[in-house]
Amino acid sequence: MATERLGELEDEAWRGFLLTHDRIWRAIEAGLAPLNVSMAEYSVLALLGEAGRDGMRMSELAQRRLMSTGGFTRLADRLERRGLIERRRAAEDGRGFTAVLTKEGRALLRKAWRRQHSDLRTLFFDRLDDEHLRNLTEIWALLDPSTEGPPNERSSSPRDVEGGH
């Protein structure tokens, strides 16, 4: 029984994506390490930072982090023990819980944002021009699982809508 293989271009594209993702991820993670923040912790703090002073429901945080409820609860427990987040009973219905950043959490997030922004500039954005970024944005949209059908079956692509490049 023969096993289907990737073509040379497909293999090069796939391996390039994996290696680049791993390299950038590790570099950003190393940049956050002196702040004693893991990438998983940072992503939760960043979501809460974007949510503002009202915070975000724990269930929504778990969903946005693509984590199981149990795994997310353990992560939230660690952040709460460190004094970075606080859990409050949800104001809307009183059944669920909302997580909010503490003063210490906001201070740490500001430092982490600055660090990550600097690393992203160096590792990613300074190496790409606007056309590269537009192409990547289009690729991510094509790979979005919520998009219907394979790319060749869609009635139009973002380039068709914009009149091409």
SEDREN-771182 format. One record per residue: residue number from 0; residue in three letters; x, y, z of N, C-alpha, C in turn. Coordinates in pm, 1 decimal. Atoms other than C-alpha are relative to their C-alpha. Layout:
# residues N
VOFI; baro; midren; nxx; nyy; nzz; caxx; cayy; cazz; cxx; cyy; czz
VOFI; NUM; Ala; X; Y; Z; X; Y; Z; X; Y; Z
...
***
This chain:
# residues 165
VOFI; baro; midren; nxx; nyy; nzz; caxx; cayy; cazz; cxx; cyy; czz
VOFI; 0; Met; 83.9; -116.7; 0.0; 0.0; 0.0; 0.0; 89.4; 124.4; 0.0
VOFI; 1; Ala; -82.8; -119.6; 12.9; 156.7; 326.9; -111.6; -55.1; 110.7; 90.0
VOFI; 2; Thr; 37.7; -113.6; -83.2; 155.9; 625.8; 120.8; 15.6; 126.7; -82.3
VOFI; 3; Glu; -5.7; -126.1; 73.9; 72.2; 958.9; -34.9; 100.0; 93.5; 67.5
VOFI; 4; Arg; -102.0; -91.8; -51.7; 352.9; 1212.9; 3.4; -30.4; 141.5; -45.5
VOFI; 5; Leu; 11.0; -139.5; 40.9; 367.3; 1586.1; -8.5; 91.3; 24.0; -119.1
VOFI; 6; Gly; -87.0; -40.9; 108.6; 503.3; 1740.2; -323.6; 114.9; 82.8; 56.3
VOFI; 7; Glu; -118.3; -73.2; -46.3; 837.6; 1918.6; -300.1; -36.8; 140.4; 49.1
VOFI; 8; Leu; 41.0; -135.0; -40.0; 679.3; 2266.2; -287.5; -87.3; -4.9; 125.0
VOFI; 9; Glu; 84.9; 14.2; -118.3; 414.7; 2150.9; -38.3; 83.9; -28.5; 124.5
VOFI; 10; Asp; -86.6; 35.8; -110.9; 681.8; 1994.7; 183.4; 81.7; 120.9; 46.0
VOFI; 11; Glu; -79.6; -118.8; -33.1; 897.0; 2309.2; 168.2; -86.0; 104.5; 71.1
VOFI; 12; Ala; 90.4; -97.4; -62.5; 599.0; 2532.7; 253.8; -38.1; -44.5; 140.9
VOFI; 13; Trp; 41.9; 50.2; -129.8; 483.7; 2310.5; 540.5; 113.2; 4.2; 101.4
VOFI; 14; Arg; -115.6; -1.2; -91.1; 829.9; 2265.6; 691.6; 40.6; 143.0; 34.4
VOFI; 15; Gly; -32.2; -140.0; -25.7; 895.7; 2637.9; 654.7; -92.7; 61.1; 103.2
VOFI; 16; Phe; 97.1; -48.9; -98.2; 576.7; 2719.9; 842.9; 33.8; -53.3; 139.5
VOFI; 17; Leu; -27.1; 60.2; -131.0; 657.5; 2474.3; 1124.8; 127.8; 55.0; 62.9
VOFI; 18; Leu; -127.8; -48.0; -53.4; 1019.3; 2584.4; 1162.7; -8.0; 147.2; 40.0
VOFI; 19; Thr; 12.3; -142.4; -30.2; 933.8; 2953.7; 1150.6; -85.3; 21.0; 123.7
VOFI; 20; His; 85.1; -9.8; -118.1; 650.1; 2914.7; 1401.2; 77.9; -36.3; 125.3
VOFI; 21; Asp; -75.4; 46.5; -115.9; 875.0; 2720.1; 1638.0; 108.6; 100.6; 39.1
VOFI; 22; Arg; -107.8; -96.1; -27.5; 1163.7; 2967.9; 1606.5; -54.1; 127.3; 63.0
VOFI; 23; Ile; 57.3; -124.8; -52.4; 946.8; 3275.4; 1665.0; -62.0; -24.6; 137.6
VOFI; 24; Trp; 62.2; 33.0; -127.9; 747.9; 3108.0; 1945.8; 104.8; -8.6; 110.0
VOFI; 25; Arg; -105.1; 17.7; -101.0; 1066.6; 3006.8; 2129.6; 67.6; 132.6; 34.8
VOFI; 26; Ala; -63.5; -129.5; -25.9; 1220.1; 3353.5; 2092.0; -91.0; 90.5; 84.0
VOFI; 27; Ile; 93.6; -80.8; -78.6; 906.9; 3526.5; 2223.9; -10.9; -55.6; 141.3
VOFI; 28; Glu; 5.2; 64.9; -130.6; 885.2; 3274.4; 2507.3; 124.4; 34.5; 82.8
VOFI; 29; Ala; -124.0; -34.5; -69.5; 1250.3; 3342.2; 2595.7; -1.4; 146.7; 43.3
VOFI; 30; Gly; 10.1; -140.7; -37.0; 1178.4; 3716.0; 2595.6; -89.9; 22.6; 120.8
VOFI; 31; Leu; 91.9; -12.9; -112.7; 894.5; 3667.5; 2844.5; 52.9; -69.2; 126.7
VOFI; 32; Ala; -49.9; 78.7; -113.3; 1090.2; 3426.9; 3068.2; 54.4; 86.4; 114.6
VOFI; 33; Pro; -48.1; -81.7; -112.0; 1268.4; 3701.8; 3268.3; -112.7; 64.8; 81.2
VOFI; 34; Leu; 115.7; -54.8; -70.8; 921.7; 3831.4; 3360.2; -75.7; -109.5; 75.1
VOFI; 35; Asn; 62.8; 116.1; -63.8; 831.7; 3481.7; 3488.6; -142.3; -20.8; -51.1
VOFI; 36; Val; 130.3; 16.7; 63.5; 543.0; 3455.3; 3241.7; 14.3; -99.7; -114.5
VOFI; 37; Ser; 1.2; 95.1; 111.4; 473.9; 3155.0; 3018.7; -84.3; 58.4; -113.3
VOFI; 38; Met; 81.2; -45.1; 113.3; 317.3; 3199.0; 2676.3; -148.7; -20.0; 29.6
VOFI; 39; Ala; 140.9; 24.8; -33.3; -7.9; 3044.2; 2803.8; -50.8; 106.3; 97.4
VOFI; 40; Glu; 38.3; -103.3; -95.8; -16.1; 3285.2; 3098.0; -10.7; 135.8; -67.4
VOFI; 41; Tyr; 2.0; -128.0; 70.6; 69.4; 3578.7; 2876.2; -126.2; 14.0; -85.0
VOFI; 42; Ser; 116.7; -10.7; 87.3; -212.5; 3496.7; 2635.0; -126.7; 29.1; 79.7
VOFI; 43; Val; 116.0; -28.0; -85.5; -466.8; 3496.4; 2919.8; 6.0; 143.7; 50.4
VOFI; 44; Leu; -14.8; -138.2; -47.1; -329.8; 3821.2; 3063.3; -31.5; 98.6; -112.4
VOFI; 45; Ala; 24.9; -89.2; 114.4; -340.0; 3977.6; 2715.4; -149.2; 7.3; -32.6
VOFI; 46; Leu; 144.7; -1.4; 23.8; -703.6; 3872.3; 2662.1; -72.1; 83.7; 105.4
VOFI; 47; Leu; 60.7; -79.7; -106.1; -793.7; 4021.8; 2998.8; 34.0; 147.9; -15.0
VOFI; 48; Gly; -37.3; -139.1; 24.8; -601.6; 4336.9; 2912.3; -86.9; 62.1; -107.6
VOFI; 49; Glu; 86.8; -49.0; 107.5; -803.8; 4371.7; 2592.0; -143.9; 14.6; 47.8
VOFI; 50; Ala; 137.4; -3.6; -50.0; -1126.7; 4305.8; 2784.9; -26.6; 122.3; 87.5
VOFI; 51; Gly; 17.2; -118.8; -83.5; -1065.3; 4603.2; 3012.9; -33.3; -33.7; 143.9
VOFI; 52; Arg; 22.9; 10.9; -145.5; -1166.3; 4659.4; 3374.3; -112.6; -95.8; 37.3
VOFI; 53; Asp; 110.4; 92.4; -30.3; -1480.4; 4444.9; 3348.8; 42.6; -145.8; -10.1
VOFI; 54; Gly; -49.5; 135.7; 12.0; -1272.4; 4138.2; 3265.5; -77.3; -82.1; -102.3
VOFI; 55; Met; 61.8; 92.0; 95.0; -1400.9; 3832.7; 3082.6; -43.6; -125.0; 75.1
VOFI; 56; Arg; 48.1; 123.8; -62.4; -1602.3; 3526.3; 3175.1; 105.9; -108.8; -15.3
VOFI; 57; Met; -97.5; 108.9; 0.4; -1386.5; 3228.2; 3262.8; -25.9; -94.9; -116.3
VOFI; 58; Ser; 32.5; 92.9; 108.5; -1570.7; 3010.7; 3010.0; 44.6; 56.2; -135.0
VOFI; 59; Glu; -43.1; -61.2; 124.9; -1497.9; 3259.0; 2730.1; 151.9; 0.2; -11.8
VOFI; 60; Leu; -146.4; 5.6; 0.8; -1129.8; 3279.9; 2828.5; 48.1; -139.4; -39.5
VOFI; 61; Ala; -38.9; 137.6; 32.3; -1102.5; 2899.7; 2814.3; -24.6; -27.8; -147.7
VOFI; 62; Gln; 33.5; 21.7; 140.8; -1274.7; 2893.4; 2476.0; 98.2; 73.4; -91.6
VOFI; 63; Arg; -90.9; -78.9; 83.6; -1056.9; 3170.2; 2330.8; 142.1; -52.8; 5.6
VOFI; 64; Arg; -133.2; 59.3; -14.2; -743.9; 2995.3; 2461.9; 4.2; -141.1; -55.6
VOFI; 65; Leu; 10.4; 136.6; 52.2; -863.6; 2666.0; 2305.9; 49.5; -101.4; 102.6
VOFI; 66; Met; -40.2; 88.9; -108.2; -816.6; 2494.6; 2641.6; -122.2; -69.8; 57.5
VOFI; 67; Ser; 107.1; 67.3; -74.4; -1021.0; 2240.7; 2831.8; -31.2; 83.5; 122.7
VOFI; 68; Thr; 39.7; -74.7; -119.2; -1210.9; 2380.7; 3127.2; 94.3; -30.0; 116.2
VOFI; 69; Gly; -90.1; 38.1; -108.9; -992.2; 2183.5; 3370.1; 138.9; 60.6; -15.2
VOFI; 70; Gly; -132.2; -57.3; 25.4; -667.3; 2294.1; 3209.9; 1.0; 149.8; 21.3
VOFI; 71; Phe; 6.9; -144.8; -17.2; -778.8; 2652.6; 3203.4; -15.7; 36.7; 147.1
VOFI; 72; Thr; 18.7; -27.3; -143.2; -891.7; 2639.4; 3567.8; 134.2; -6.7; 72.5
VOFI; 73; Arg; -132.7; 10.5; -63.1; -542.5; 2523.4; 3671.0; 86.6; 120.8; -34.0
VOFI; 74; Leu; -76.3; -118.0; 40.6; -386.4; 2806.7; 3471.0; -50.0; 123.3; 75.3
VOFI; 75; Ala; 58.1; -113.6; -72.8; -624.9; 3060.6; 3627.2; 36.5; -6.9; 148.4
VOFI; 76; Asp; -39.8; 15.5; -141.1; -546.8; 2917.7; 3973.5; 141.9; 52.6; 21.0
VOFI; 77; Arg; -139.1; -47.8; -11.7; -174.6; 2982.9; 3915.7; 6.8; 152.2; -6.9
VOFI; 78; Leu; -1.3; -145.6; 15.4; -239.4; 3339.2; 3797.2; -59.9; 68.3; 122.7
VOFI; 79; Glu; 62.4; -58.3; -118.6; -465.3; 3404.8; 4095.6; 93.3; -10.3; 121.1
VOFI; 80; Arg; -95.0; 15.7; -111.4; -211.5; 3264.2; 4345.7; 113.4; 101.0; -8.6
VOFI; 81; Arg; -108.4; -98.3; 19.2; 49.0; 3498.3; 4195.7; -50.0; 143.7; 13.8
VOFI; 82; Gly; 56.1; -132.9; -18.9; -186.8; 3792.3; 4247.9; -17.6; 78.5; -128.7
VOFI; 83; Leu; 9.3; -67.2; 129.0; -219.4; 3868.4; 3874.9; -143.6; 14.1; -49.7
VOFI; 84; Ile; 141.9; -10.2; 35.5; -591.3; 3801.2; 3833.1; -84.0; -21.0; 125.5
VOFI; 85; Glu; 97.2; 21.3; -106.1; -897.0; 3800.0; 4052.9; -125.6; -55.2; -65.8
VOFI; 86; Arg; 125.9; 54.3; 51.1; -1211.5; 3592.3; 4001.4; -115.4; 61.6; 77.9
VOFI; 87; Arg; 119.6; -58.5; -61.1; -1548.6; 3751.9; 4065.5; -122.4; -69.1; -56.0
VOFI; 88; Arg; 126.3; 55.0; 46.2; -1901.2; 3621.2; 4044.5; -50.2; 88.6; -113.8
VOFI; 89; Ala; 47.1; -74.5; 116.5; -2045.0; 3722.5; 3705.1; -118.7; 87.6; 38.2
VOFI; 90; Ala; 104.4; -96.6; -36.3; -2261.1; 4033.5; 3742.0; -131.6; -28.7; -71.7
VOFI; 91; Glu; 121.1; 19.7; 80.1; -2506.1; 3934.4; 3466.0; -95.1; -102.2; 58.6
VOFI; 92; Asp; 89.2; 106.7; -44.6; -2634.9; 3610.4; 3610.3; 39.0; -59.4; 134.8
VOFI; 93; Gly; -42.9; 50.1; -129.7; -2437.2; 3534.3; 3925.8; 38.8; -146.4; 2.9
VOFI; 94; Arg; -32.7; 143.0; 2.7; -2374.8; 3176.6; 3812.0; 146.7; -24.3; -32.4
VOFI; 95; Gly; -137.1; 21.3; 43.0; -2041.7; 3197.2; 3634.0; 95.4; 96.1; 69.2
VOFI; 96; Phe; -101.5; -87.8; -56.0; -1719.3; 3373.3; 3715.6; 65.9; 80.1; -111.0
VOFI; 97; Thr; -72.3; -88.5; 89.1; -1538.4; 3660.8; 3553.9; 140.8; 16.1; 56.7
VOFI; 98; Ala; -137.5; -26.2; -42.3; -1160.9; 3704.8; 3565.8; 34.4; 143.5; -37.7
VOFI; 99; Val; -46.5; -136.8; 25.3; -1012.5; 4053.1; 3592.7; 146.0; 9.4; 41.0
VOFI; 100; Leu; -138.2; -23.9; -37.0; -656.5; 4174.8; 3603.8; 5.9; 80.4; 129.5
VOFI; 101; Thr; -27.0; -80.4; -118.8; -529.8; 4301.9; 3935.9; 96.1; 111.7; -40.8
VOFI; 102; Lys; -97.8; -106.9; 25.0; -308.2; 4609.5; 3962.9; 135.1; -61.6; -38.6
VOFI; 103; Glu; -126.5; 68.3; 29.0; -7.3; 4374.7; 3967.0; -4.3; -66.5; -137.3
VOFI; 104; Gly; 16.5; 62.5; 130.5; -142.9; 4188.1; 3666.1; 11.2; 100.4; -113.7
VOFI; 105; Arg; -9.0; -104.4; 102.7; -184.1; 4510.3; 3467.6; 143.8; 49.0; -16.2
VOFI; 106; Ala; -139.6; -45.0; 6.5; 171.1; 4619.3; 3556.8; 86.6; -102.8; -73.6
VOFI; 107; Leu; -76.6; 105.1; 66.8; 315.1; 4284.1; 3449.4; -36.0; -7.1; -147.6
VOFI; 108; Leu; 42.6; 5.2; 139.4; 108.8; 4285.9; 3130.4; 62.9; 113.4; -81.2
VOFI; 109; Arg; -64.4; -111.0; 72.8; 243.6; 4629.5; 3033.2; 145.3; -34.1; -34.5
VOFI; 110; Lys; -139.6; 40.5; 24.8; 602.0; 4498.1; 3068.7; 5.3; -109.1; -107.4
VOFI; 111; Ala; 2.5; 111.7; 95.8; 515.6; 4179.2; 2876.7; -37.6; 49.5; -139.0
VOFI; 112; Trp; 38.2; -56.6; 130.1; 343.0; 4378.1; 2598.0; 118.8; 68.9; -65.4
VOFI; 113; Arg; -117.4; -69.8; 55.9; 650.7; 4597.9; 2554.8; 103.4; -100.5; -51.1
VOFI; 114; Arg; -97.7; 102.0; 37.9; 877.3; 4293.1; 2544.6; -44.5; -72.8; -126.2
VOFI; 115; Gln; 49.0; 74.1; 115.7; 657.8; 4102.6; 2300.8; -1.7; 89.2; -124.2
VOFI; 116; His; 3.0; -91.8; 114.1; 611.7; 4407.5; 2077.3; 139.7; 15.0; -60.2
VOFI; 117; Ser; -137.9; -12.5; 46.9; 987.5; 4453.1; 2055.1; 45.3; -127.1; -71.1
VOFI; 118; Asp; -39.4; 127.2; 61.9; 1042.1; 4082.9; 1981.1; -72.4; -22.5; -132.0
VOFI; 119; Leu; 75.1; 16.6; 125.4; 765.1; 4073.6; 1718.5; 54.9; 89.7; -109.8
VOFI; 120; Arg; -60.0; -90.3; 98.8; 917.3; 4375.9; 1545.0; 125.8; -63.7; -58.7
VOFI; 121; Thr; -129.2; 54.2; 42.4; 1262.5; 4216.0; 1531.4; -14.5; -130.7; -77.4
VOFI; 122; Leu; 10.5; 135.1; 55.6; 1154.9; 3859.9; 1448.4; -92.2; -10.3; -120.1
VOFI; 123; Phe; 106.6; 19.5; 96.8; 860.6; 3923.8; 1217.1; -24.1; 124.8; -84.4
VOFI; 124; Phe; 48.7; -114.1; 77.2; 733.7; 4266.7; 1116.4; 110.1; 77.4; -72.9
VOFI; 125; Asp; -108.5; -73.6; 67.4; 1069.4; 4432.6; 1035.8; 54.4; -74.6; -120.6
VOFI; 126; Arg; -49.1; 81.8; 111.0; 1140.4; 4149.5; 790.9; -100.0; -8.3; -115.3
VOFI; 127; Leu; 105.4; 10.3; 100.7; 815.6; 4185.6; 595.0; -48.7; 138.7; -39.9
VOFI; 128; Asp; 60.9; -126.1; 43.1; 672.6; 4465.4; 384.5; -151.8; -16.4; 0.8
VOFI; 129; Asp; 146.1; 3.8; -4.4; 303.7; 4552.6; 354.8; -59.5; -106.9; -90.9
VOFI; 130; Glu; 51.3; 103.0; 92.4; 252.9; 4320.2; 56.1; 13.3; -139.1; 61.9
VOFI; 131; His; -16.2; 128.2; -68.8; 396.0; 4025.8; 251.4; -108.1; -17.4; 106.6
VOFI; 132; Leu; 100.4; 8.2; -106.5; 164.1; 4105.5; 541.8; -140.3; -20.5; -57.1
VOFI; 133; Arg; 130.7; 20.8; 64.4; -138.4; 4132.2; 310.2; -12.9; -145.1; -46.7
VOFI; 134; Asn; 3.2; 139.6; 46.1; -47.6; 3793.2; 158.6; -20.9; -96.3; 116.3
VOFI; 135; Leu; 18.8; 86.0; -116.2; -17.3; 3633.9; 502.0; -142.3; 10.5; 53.8
VOFI; 136; Thr; 136.6; -19.6; -47.4; -348.9; 3784.0; 607.2; -98.2; -77.1; -87.3
VOFI; 137; Glu; 85.5; 75.0; 92.0; -510.3; 3634.5; 298.7; 14.7; -150.8; 23.6
VOFI; 138; Ile; -23.8; 142.6; -24.7; -351.0; 3295.3; 367.9; -70.5; -44.2; 127.2
VOFI; 139; Trp; 65.0; 38.1; -125.6; -474.6; 3290.2; 728.7; -151.2; -5.4; -19.1
VOFI; 140; Ala; 144.5; 2.2; 26.5; -824.7; 3375.1; 603.9; -38.8; -126.0; -77.7
VOFI; 141; Leu; 28.9; 120.9; 77.3; -809.7; 3088.8; 352.4; 6.2; -126.2; 85.6
VOFI; 142; Leu; -17.6; 116.2; -86.0; -701.2; 2847.2; 625.6; -94.4; -0.4; 119.9
VOFI; 143; Asp; 94.4; -9.6; -111.1; -972.1; 2958.4; 870.5; -104.1; -110.7; -13.5
VOFI; 144; Pro; 95.5; 111.2; 11.5; -1182.5; 2649.0; 947.2; -145.9; 44.3; -7.6
VOFI; 145; Ser; 139.0; -45.9; 9.0; -1496.9; 2862.0; 968.4; -36.3; 43.8; -141.6
VOFI; 146; Thr; 24.6; -35.4; 138.8; -1458.0; 2948.2; 599.5; -58.4; -121.0; -71.2
VOFI; 147; Glu; 67.5; 111.2; 66.6; -1682.7; 2738.0; 377.2; 74.7; -46.7; -124.4
VOFI; 148; Gly; -52.0; 63.0; 121.3; -1538.1; 2498.1; 121.9; 147.0; 25.5; -26.2
VOFI; 149; Pro; -139.2; -17.7; 40.2; -1193.1; 2457.8; -30.3; 15.7; 128.5; -80.8
VOFI; 150; Pro; -22.1; -127.0; 69.6; -1035.4; 2772.5; -181.2; -43.4; -0.8; -146.3
VOFI; 151; Asn; 32.8; 2.4; 143.4; -1089.2; 2658.7; -542.1; -149.7; -8.0; -26.9
VOFI; 152; Glu; 145.2; 8.3; 18.8; -1466.3; 2620.4; -482.4; -71.6; 127.6; 43.6
VOFI; 153; Arg; 63.8; -123.3; -44.8; -1527.5; 2968.8; -343.5; -31.4; 88.1; -119.4
VOFI; 154; Ser; 42.3; -85.3; 112.0; -1706.3; 3219.7; -561.0; 98.0; 112.8; -24.2
VOFI; 155; Ser; -100.3; -105.0; 18.3; -1444.8; 3486.7; -498.7; 98.1; -4.0; 115.6
VOFI; 156; Ser; -100.2; -8.9; -103.7; -1126.3; 3537.8; -306.5; 13.4; 146.4; 40.6
VOFI; 157; Pro; -17.4; -138.9; -38.8; -1024.7; 3851.3; -116.6; 62.8; 83.5; -110.8
VOFI; 158; Arg; -62.1; -75.0; 110.0; -813.0; 3950.2; -417.9; -102.7; 35.6; -106.4
VOFI; 159; Asp; 102.8; -28.5; 98.0; -1111.7; 3919.6; -651.2; -85.0; 117.4; 45.4
VOFI; 160; Val; 83.5; -106.3; -55.1; -1313.7; 4145.5; -423.1; 72.2; 133.7; -7.5
VOFI; 161; Glu; -77.4; -123.4; -0.9; -1033.1; 4401.2; -401.1; 47.1; 39.6; -138.4
VOFI; 162; Gly; -44.0; -33.6; 135.7; -968.9; 4393.6; -772.6; 138.9; -49.9; -32.9
VOFI; 163; Gly; -130.9; 58.2; 28.3; -643.7; 4197.0; -752.0; 113.2; 90.9; 42.9
VOFI; 164; His; -120.5; -74.4; -38.2; -288.9; 4305.6; -674.3; 104.4; -13.2; -105.9
***
